Amino acid sequence: MDDTKDIKIKKKKLVKKDRYVNERKEILQKIYNMLNVNETNKMFYAFVLDQEDIQNKIDELIEDICKYFTTSKWPSLRICSISNCKYIGIVRSIFKEMDISYKVAGYKYKKEDGSFMSTTIYLL
């Protein structure tokens, strides 16, 4: 009598985080470039995402973002239609998936005409 048993080996499914490492880094770098974030400037203002050219660039990346990130639970892609809410949500979700920590603070920004506006600053 043969006592050998069939052992089933479960293959672990690669998640997008492990499968698309380079593509995700490339998208993150594009986001950094849009927000002018680099080694010396590790911050950006939320009002930057109100600019139409920045929004258009992010819209062009949406297809790749959905392909390389787990976006099924991102409310910014599903239900949010307010412009700044949508784009800041996408950026924050990418930061979260890439394990990038940041701090948020209120900030009074001085415009070129000398007036002030309240905004949010993101410190990476």
C-alpha positions in Angstrom: 0.0 0.0 0.0 1.3 3.4 -1.0 1.2 6.0 1.8 2.2 9.0 -0.4 -0.2 11.8 -0.5 -0.7 14.4 -3.1 0.5 17.7 -1.7 -1.1 20.7 -3.3 1.2 23.7 -3.4 -0.6 27.0 -3.5 0.9 29.6 -5.7 0.9 33.0 -4.1 -0.7 35.5 -6.5 1.6 38.5 -7.0 -0.1 41.7 -6.0 0.3 44.9 -8.0 2.7 46.3 -5.4 5.1 43.5 -6.1 4.4 42.9 -9.8 4.8 46.5 -11.0 7.6 48.0 -8.9 9.3 50.0 -11.7 6.0 51.3 -13.3 4.8 52.5 -9.9 8.0 54.3 -9.2 7.8 55.9 -12.6 4.3 57.2 -11.9 5.3 58.5 -8.5 8.2 60.3 -10.2 5.8 61.9 -12.7 3.6 63.1 -9.8 6.7 64.5 -8.0 7.7 66.3 -11.2 4.2 67.8 -11.5 4.3 69.0 -7.9 7.9 70.2 -8.1 8.9 67.8 -5.3 12.6 66.7 -5.3 15.4 66.0 -2.8 15.7 69.6 -1.7 12.0 70.6 -1.9 10.0 67.9 -0.1 6.7 69.8 0.1 3.8 71.0 -2.0 0.7 73.2 -1.6 -2.7 71.8 -2.1 -3.8 74.7 -4.4 -1.2 73.5 -7.0 -3.7 70.7 -7.8 -6.3 73.4 -8.8 -4.2 74.3 -11.9 -5.8 72.9 -15.0 -2.5 71.8 -16.6 -1.7 69.7 -13.5 -5.2 68.2 -13.5 -4.9 67.3 -17.2 -1.5 65.6 -16.6 -3.0 63.5 -13.8 -6.0 62.7 -16.0 -3.6 61.4 -18.6 -2.1 59.1 -16.0 -5.4 57.7 -14.7 -5.3 54.6 -17.0 -1.8 53.7 -15.9 -2.6 54.4 -12.3 -5.6 52.0 -12.4 -3.4 49.4 -14.1 -0.5 49.5 -11.7 -2.2 50.5 -8.4 -5.0 48.9 -6.4 -7.6 51.6 -7.0 -10.8 49.7 -6.3 -11.2 51.3 -2.8 -10.0 54.8 -3.8 -13.0 57.1 -3.3 -11.3 59.8 -5.3 -11.7 57.7 -8.5 -15.2 56.4 -7.7 -17.4 59.0 -6.2 -15.6 62.4 -5.7 -16.3 64.9 -8.5 -15.0 68.0 -6.8 -11.9 68.9 -8.7 -9.4 69.5 -5.9 -10.9 66.7 -3.8 -10.4 64.2 -6.7 -6.8 65.1 -7.5 -5.5 65.5 -3.9 -7.2 62.1 -3.2 -5.4 60.4 -6.0 -2.1 61.8 -4.9 -2.7 60.9 -1.3 -3.7 57.4 -2.3 -0.6 56.9 -4.4 1.5 58.1 -1.4 -0.3 55.6 0.8 0.2 52.6 -1.5 3.9 53.6 -2.0 4.4 53.8 1.8 5.3 57.4 1.7 4.6 59.2 4.9 3.6 62.9 4.9 2.4 65.6 7.3 -0.4 68.0 6.6 -0.6 71.5 8.0 -2.6 74.6 7.4 -0.7 77.4 5.8 -1.3 81.1 4.9 0.3 81.6 1.5 1.2 85.1 0.3 0.2 85.8 -3.2 2.1 88.0 -5.7 -0.4 90.9 -5.1 0.4 90.9 -1.4 -2.9 89.2 -0.3 -3.0 86.0 1.7 -4.8 82.8 1.1 -5.3 79.8 3.4 -4.2 76.5 2.0 -2.9 73.1 3.0 0.8 72.2 2.8 2.0 68.6 2.5 5.4 67.9 4.0 7.0 64.7 2.7 
